Amino acid sequence: MHLVLLLSALLSLAATPIFGQASSGVLPARDLRAGMRGTGYTVFQGTTVEPFQAEILGVLENAGPKQSIILARLSGGPIERTGVLQGMSGSPVYVNGKLIGAVALAFSLAKEPIAGIRPFEEMLTPKAVGASRRLLAEAAPPPIPWGEAKLQEIATPMSFSGFTPATIQNFAPQLRALGLEPRQGLPGGGTSTPKPGNAASLKPGSMISVQLVSGDMAVGADGTVTHIDGKKIYAFGHRFLSAGPVEMPFASSEVLTLLPNLEVSFKISTARERLGVITQDYSTAIQGELGRTARTIPVSISLRGVVGVSDYKMDIVRDAALTPFLLQMVAFSAIDATERTMGGLSYTVEQTIQFRNAPSYKASNIYSGEFNTPQMAAQSGAIPVSFVMQAGFPDLEIQSISLNIDAQNRKRQAIVEDAFPLRRSVRPGETVPVQVILAAEGKRIVHNVDYKVPVGAQTGTLQFTVTDGPTANLLDLRQQVGLPARQPADVSHLLAALRPNDRAYVRVWRAEAAYSSQGRDLPGPPPSVAGILARSQSGSGIANFTTKLAELVLPGENLMVSGSKTFAVEVKE
């Protein structure tokens, strides 16, 4: 009897890959039956791949668009007390020595460790991405209802090292909406910039960390490798961000400990050695290539504050959606780490963006107020980066980004309190004197500026809007909506035209059709030209009905200027 049991055990071991080694084939979901038993592999401690058991309960067909989910009850190791863990996403499961798929879904608040396994054949082909990629404002896919319970993708744990708790709390809602679970990294848990490692050490069941930020601050998204085919790897068993083609470095990951939790248990892990690049991120898996090096963007932040100077250096992934978001996060954390964030504050932000084959972009702005001032300062650097990267021109490939932030514990703010003409009607060739009053901290600043109406100007109403830089920028950018940049020079021109926010601007305009060409205003073109422009700039033929005639710039005050006032002047014969 004991011999029979021994032979049975040996046969079982022979039919199952040892510690997650490559399987002898793939077993399709259609060939699975309830009651079949298999073995899965994952890391519970350190970097050692360990087995767990899986009992097949059935297959949910068409759980998604032409997608099926294998239901299985997991057991073995610490799973009995932890349930399905965050970080197990991608753990391979084998039946009769063949790979059936990856642990990818779980029931929230479940009393038993029942998991949804993504069939491996569905992990091989990109799905649900392409031209329409997921944006940061969009939510994660909805869970699959199962009575009162919900089967949903296992949240991807994201470890933050070098970030302040307030940063994680501030950005957590946006991350959780994407199916990501932010976690504060453990101090001293590992290097912030993983060193090159040995790709041969990776095997199915190993943990990896997708490195979004590395350096003085680090962000890593952790999951498990499902399969290795030569230099290609498959992991996670579900999307990361559904970003389509990507270029994100990944490293091996070491599990420091497990944290059982009544709601959801998770692995606490840290990145160790850089192994390759994630190249595809789609709805059913991520794919990567071993041995490659990702092109990232070097970012430097220098913060001059009350307590001294703090310098940070990082590398951030190169992605049109992620890069601006991550840049905003690291800038906010740099400010929050050393400066107070409430009360009267001001930050001067000087930004430089170096391009591969175009002139550098330089900007300087002041942000001041009582509330949300660090958020405004942090966001300022992300806006031009987003604009450039979404344009997608190779010549505007970003080579580096630097932010120099000067913090002061006082408000430096002025508001456009009033603006009015000293003459209400003029003739062509005459001058309109304009007075602008700015209310600053405890004082009023008066500016006088003249606008000369051109000789031969048409009669009628001239509008004058005295406004701040961001509002004037927005008015100009609205005219560019729906007008894709045709060449890098269009983007460079729009960047160069962005106004700083430390002064007021007097915008002279008429209520009539306006058009733009190559980022420049074309006021009052002939009707034949206007018709062509209207058709080329809007599918409906509707143009902007505010023609900017001129803009006068008031002197800078070394203060953040905000607010707007509008008045009218009549031009008579």
ZAMARGU-4260 file (C-alpha; in steps of 0.2 Angstrom, whole numbers, plus 5000, padded with zeros to 4 digits):
<rodrens>
0) 5000/5000/5000 | 5014/5012/5005 | 5023/5007/4988 | 5007/5012/4978 | 5006/5029/4987
5) 5025/5032/4984 | 5023/5028/4966 | 5007/5039/4964 | 5017/5053/4973 | 5032/5051/4961
10) 5020/5051/4946 | 5012/5067/4952 | 5029/5075/4954 | 5035/5070/4937 | 5019/5077/4929
15) 5021/5094/4938 | 5035/5107/4934 | 5047/5108/4948 | 5047/5125/4956 | 5039/5134/4941
20) 5051/5128/4927 | 5044/5129/4910 | 5030/5118/4906 | 5029/5105/4892 | 5014/5113/4884
25) 4997/5123/4887 | 4981/5115/4892 | 4966/5125/4885 | 4952/5130/4897 | 4940/5121/4886
30) 4949/5104/4892 | 4947/5108/4910 | 4934/5099/4921 | 4928/5102/4939 | 4938/5092/4951
35) 4954/5092/4942 | 4969/5097/4953 | 4984/5107/4949 | 4999/5116/4956 | 5003/5134/4956
40) 5020/5143/4959 | 5023/5160/4968 | 5035/5168/4981 | 5030/5169/4999 | 5046/5174/5006
45) 5062/5180/4999 | 5065/5175/4981 | 5061/5156/4982 | 5047/5150/4971 | 5036/5139/4981
50) 5021/5128/4976 | 5003/5129/4981 | 4988/5118/4976 | 4973/5123/4965 | 4957/5113/4963
55) 4947/5117/4947 | 4929/5122/4951 | 4924/5126/4933 | 4926/5139/4919 | 4916/5155/4917
60) 4914/5157/4899 | 4912/5174/4891 | 4916/5182/4907 | 4923/5196/4896 | 4922/5200/4878
65) 4927/5183/4871 | 4936/5179/4887 | 4934/5165/4900 | 4939/5164/4918 | 4944/5147/4927
70) 4938/5146/4944 | 4949/5137/4957 | 4951/5135/4975 | 4968/5138/4981 | 4977/5129/4996
75) 4994/5126/5003 | 5008/5136/5011 | 5001/5152/5020 | 4986/5154/5008 | 4975/5145/5021
80) 4977/5161/5033 | 4980/5174/5020 | 4968/5170/5006 | 4973/5176/4988 | 4987/5189/4990
85) 4990/5205/4981 | 5006/5202/4972 | 5000/5184/4967 | 4994/5191/4950 | 5003/5181/4936
90) 5006/5166/4947 | 5006/5151/4935 | 4995/5136/4938 | 4998/5119/4930 | 4987/5104/4928
95) 4994/5087/4922 | 5011/5096/4919 | 5003/5109/4907 | 5001/5127/4910 | 4983/5132/4911
100) 4985/5151/4915 | 4989/5164/4929 | 4980/5169/4945 | 4973/5185/4941 | 4956/5188/4950
105) 4949/5186/4967 | 4933/5189/4977 | 4933/5203/4989 | 4930/5199/5007 | 4929/5180/5003
110) 4930/5167/5017 | 4939/5155/5005 | 4954/5157/4994 | 4944/5156/4978 | 4954/5163/4963
115) 4950/5167/4945 | 4964/5161/4933 | 4967/5169/4917 | 4968/5156/4903 | 4986/5157/4896
120) 4980/5157/4878 | 4972/5173/4881 | 4988/5181/4888 | 4997/5178/4872 | 4988/5191/4861
125) 4985/5209/4865 | 4967/5214/4868 | 4957/5229/4871 | 4970/5242/4868 | 4977/5249/4851
130) 4973/5267/4847 | 4962/5269/4862 | 4973/5268/4877 | 4968/5270/4895 | 4970/5287/4902
135) 4973/5291/4920 | 4956/5298/4923 | 4947/5282/4918 | 4942/5269/4931 | 4948/5251/4932
140) 4937/5238/4923 | 4921/5234/4933 | 4921/5218/4943 | 4911/5202/4937 | 4895/5201/4948
145) 4893/5184/4956 | 4877/5185/4966 | 4881/5197/4980 | 4900/5194/4978 | 4911/5202/4965
150) 4925/5194/4956 | 4938/5207/4951 | 4956/5209/4946 | 4968/5207/4960 | 4974/5225/4963
155) 4992/5228/4958 | 5002/5233/4974 | 5013/5249/4971 | 5027/5252/4983 | 5033/5270/4986
160) 5050/5273/4993 | 5056/5291/4997 | 5039/5298/4996 | 5030/5307/5010 | 5014/5299/5017
165) 5004/5315/5012 | 5010/5312/4994 | 5003/5294/4994 | 4987/5300/5002 | 4985/5314/4990
170) 4987/5303/4974 | 4979/5287/4981 | 4961/5290/4974 | 4968/5291/4956 | 4979/5276/4958
175) 4965/5265/4966 | 4953/5270/4951 | 4966/5262/4940 | 4966/5246/4950 | 4982/5250/4959
180) 4985/5249/4977 | 4998/5262/4984 | 5009/5256/4998 | 5023/5265/5008 | 5039/5257/5005
185) 5049/5251/5020 | 5064/5262/5024 | 5080/5253/5019 | 5070/5239/5011 | 5081/5240/4995
190) 5090/5250/4983 | 5080/5264/4974 | 5090/5261/4958 | 5091/5242/4955 | 5108/5237/4948
195) 5109/5225/4932 | 5105/5207/4937 | 5106/5190/4930 | 5091/5186/4919 | 5093/5168/4920
200) 5088/5169/4939 | 5070/5173/4934 | 5058/5158/4932 | 5039/5156/4932 | 5032/5161/4949
205) 5046/5174/4952 | 5041/5191/4958 | 5045/5206/4947 | 5043/5225/4950 | 5039/5237/4936
210) 5049/5252/4939 | 5040/5268/4936 | 5052/5279/4945 | 5069/5275/4952 | 5082/5285/4961
215) 5080/5296/4976 | 5062/5292/4975 | 5055/5276/4968 | 5039/5268/4963 | 5037/5250/4958
220) 5022/5239/4953 | 5024/5221/4959 | 5017/5205/4951 | 5022/5188/4946 | 5030/5180/4931
225) 5018/5167/4922 | 5029/5161/4908 | 5046/5163/4900 | 5049/5159/4881 | 5067/5163/4877
230) 5069/5182/4881 | 5050/5185/4881 | 5041/5185/4898 | 5022/5185/4902 | 5016/5191/4919
235) 5002/5198/4929 | 4987/5189/4920 | 4978/5206/4919 | 4982/5223/4913 | 4994/5235/4922
240) 4987/5251/4915 | 4981/5245/4898 | 4993/5256/4890 | 4997/5246/4875 | 5015/5247/4868
245) 5026/5253/4882 | 5044/5254/4888 | 5045/5251/4906 | 5060/5244/4915 | 5057/5229/4927
250) 5067/5222/4941 | 5067/5206/4951 | 5058/5208/4968 | 5061/5200/4985 | 5046/5197/4996
255) 5050/5204/5014 | 5035/5197/5022 | 5016/5194/5020 | 5003/5204/5029 | 4987/5195/5032
260) 4972/5206/5031 | 4953/5204/5034 | 4949/5214/5018 | 4964/5209/5007 | 4981/5202/5011
265) 4996/5207/5002 | 5015/5204/4999 | 5027/5217/5005 | 5041/5217/4993 | 5056/5227/4986
270) 5065/5228/4970 | 5082/5220/4968 | 5090/5218/4951 | 5086/5226/4934 | 5082/5212/4922
275) 5073/5219/4907 | 5059/5230/4899 | 5040/5228/4899 | 5035/5231/4881 | 5016/5227/4880
280) 5002/5231/4893 | 4985/5225/4888 | 4969/5219/4896 | 4974/5201/4899 | 4993/5202/4903
285) 5009/5212/4902 | 5023/5206/4891 | 5042/5210/4892 | 5059/5206/4885 | 5074/5200/4896
290) 5091/5209/4894 | 5084/5225/4887 | 5087/5243/4894 | 5073/5255/4894 | 5075/5273/4889
295) 5069/5283/4904 | 5069/5302/4907 | 5081/5309/4919 | 5073/5321/4931 | 5081/5333/4944
300) 5073/5343/4957 | 5081/5357/4968 | 5071/5364/4982 | 5078/5380/4990 | 5068/5382/5006
305) 5069/5389/5024 | 5079/5374/5030 | 5091/5374/5016 | 5093/5366/4999 | 5087/5348/4995
310) 5092/5340/4978 | 5083/5325/4971 | 5088/5314/4955 | 5077/5301/4947 | 5073/5292/4931
315) 5055/5292/4926 | 5047/5280/4913 | 5044/5288/4896 | 5025/5288/4893 | 5013/5301/4887
320) 5000/5298/4901 | 5012/5292/4915 | 5026/5304/4914 | 5017/5320/4918 | 5007/5311/4932
325) 5023/5304/4940 | 5032/5321/4938 | 5018/5329/4948 | 5020/5316/4962 | 5039/5318/4964
330) 5038/5337/4964 | 5024/5337/4977 | 5034/5325/4988 | 5050/5336/4987 | 5040/5351/4993
335) 5030/5341/5006 | 5046/5333/5013 | 5054/5350/5019 | 5041/5364/5018 | 5024/5367/5027
340) 5010/5365/5015 | 4996/5376/5023 | 4995/5395/5027 | 5003/5409/5017 | 5016/5401/5005
345) 5024/5405/4989 | 5034/5394/4977 | 5044/5400/4962 | 5045/5386/4949 | 5059/5387/4936
350) 5057/5373/4923 | 5069/5367/4909 | 5065/5353/4897 | 5079/5347/4886 | 5074/5340/4869
355) 5083/5328/4857 | 5083/5340/4842 | 5074/5356/4847 | 5078/5371/4857 | 5075/5369/4876
360) 5059/5375/4884 | 5062/5386/4899 | 5048/5394/4911 | 5047/5402/4927 | 5031/5404/4937
365) 5025/5409/4955 | 5012/5400/4965 | 5005/5407/4981 | 4990/5406/4992 | 4983/5399/5008
370) 4977/5382/5002 | 4983/5369/4989 | 4998/5379/4984 | 5010/5364/4984 | 4998/5355/4972
375) 4998/5370/4960 | 5017/5371/4960 | 5019/5352/4957 | 5006/5352/4943 | 5014/5367/4934
380) 5029/5356/4928 | 5018/5342/4922 | 5007/5353/4910 | 5020/5357/4896 | 5027/5339/4898
385) 5010/5332/4894 | 5007/5344/4880 | 5024/5339/4872 | 5023/5320/4874 | 5005/5319/4867
390) 5011/5328/4851 | 5022/5313/4848 | 5035/5321/4837 | 5052/5312/4838 | 5062/5328/4837
395) 5053/5333/4853 | 5058/5318/4862 | 5062/5324/4880 | 5080/5321/4885 | 5079/5328/4903
400) 5068/5338/4915 | 5074/5350/4929 | 5064/5359/4941 | 5071/5372/4953 | 5059/5377/4966
405) 5061/5392/4978 | 5050/5391/4993 | 5045/5406/5004 | 5034/5407/5020 | 5025/5422/5014
410) 5011/5426/5001 | 5017/5434/4985 | 5000/5436/4977 | 4991/5450/4968 | 4973/5451/4961
415) 4966/5461/4946 | 4955/5472/4957 | 4949/5484/4943 | 4953/5490/4925 | 4944/5503/4915
420) 4947/5515/4901 | 4950/5534/4903 | 4941/5536/4887 | 4925/5527/4882 | 4925/5532/4863
425) 4939/5535/4851 | 4942/5537/4832 | 4954/5526/4822 | 4972/5532/4825 | 4968/5538/4842
430) 4974/5531/4859 | 4964/5522/4872 | 4972/5525/4890 | 4969/5510/4901 | 4972/5510/4920
435) 4974/5493/4929 | 4974/5491/4948 | 4981/5476/4956 | 4978/5472/4975 | 4993/5465/4983
440) 4996/5461/5001 | 4992/5477/5010 | 4995/5488/4995 | 4988/5493/4978 | 4998/5494/4962
445) 4993/5505/4948 | 4998/5503/4930 | 4994/5514/4915 | 4995/5508/4898 | 4990/5515/4881
450) 4983/5506/4866 | 4983/5515/4849 | 4969/5510/4838 | 4976/5507/4820 | 4972/5520/4807
455) 4959/5513/4796 | 4952/5502/4809 | 4934/5497/4807 | 4921/5505/4818 | 4912/5496/4832
460) 4915/5489/4849 | 4932/5485/4855 | 4933/5473/4870 | 4948/5474/4883 | 4951/5460/4895
465) 4964/5462/4908 | 4969/5445/4914 | 4982/5434/4921 | 4994/5423/4912 | 4986/5406/4914
470) 4969/5413/4908 | 4977/5421/4893 | 4985/5405/4889 | 4969/5395/4890 | 4960/5408/4879
475) 4973/5405/4865 | 4974/5386/4868 | 4955/5385/4865 | 4958/5391/4848 | 4969/5376/4845
480) 4957/5363/4851 | 4954/5351/4836 | 4970/5357/4827 | 4983/5344/4828 | 5001/5351/4826
485) 5008/5347/4809 | 5026/5349/4813 | 5037/5351/4829 | 5039/5370/4826 | 5020/5371/4829
490) 5022/5364/4847 | 5038/5374/4850 | 5029/5390/4845 | 5014/5386/4857 | 5026/5382/4871
495) 5036/5398/4868 | 5020/5408/4868 | 5015/5402/4885 | 5014/5417/4897 | 5022/5418/4914
500) 5009/5421/4929 | 5019/5435/4937 | 5011/5449/4927 | 4994/5455/4920 | 4990/5456/4901
505) 4978/5467/4892 | 4970/5458/4878 | 4961/5468/4864 | 4948/5459/4854 | 4932/5459/4844
510) 4917/5448/4844 | 4920/5441/4827 | 4927/5425/4818 | 4945/5421/4822 | 4956/5408/4814
515) 4973/5400/4818 | 4987/5394/4806 | 5003/5385/4813 | 4999/5392/4830 | 4997/5410/4825
520) 4981/5421/4825 | 4974/5426/4808 | 4961/5440/4812 | 4948/5445/4799 | 4954/5436/4784
525) 4944/5438/4767 | 4928/5428/4766 | 4935/5416/4754 | 4950/5412/4765 | 4939/5412/4780
530) 4928/5398/4772 | 4944/5387/4769 | 4950/5390/4786 | 4934/5386/4794 | 4932/5369/4785
535) 4950/5364/4789 | 4949/5369/4807 | 4932/5362/4812 | 4922/5348/4805 | 4906/5358/4807
540) 4914/5374/4800 | 4912/5384/4816 | 4926/5395/4821 | 4931/5405/4836 | 4921/5421/4838
545) 4934/5431/4847 | 4947/5439/4836 | 4962/5445/4846 | 4969/5461/4839 | 4983/5465/4851
550) 4990/5461/4868 | 4999/5473/4880 | 5010/5466/4893 | 5011/5475/4910 | 5027/5475/4920
555) 5031/5460/4931 | 5029/5462/4950 | 5037/5446/4956 | 5020/5441/4962 | 5007/5428/4956
560) 4994/5438/4947 | 4976/5431/4946 | 4959/5438/4941 | 4951/5446/4925 | 4941/5462/4921
565) 4933/5466/4904 | 4927/5483/4898 | 4922/5490/4881 | 4927/5505/4870 | 4918/5512/4855
570) 4927/5516/4839 | 4918/5529/4830 | 4920/5538/4813
</rodrens>
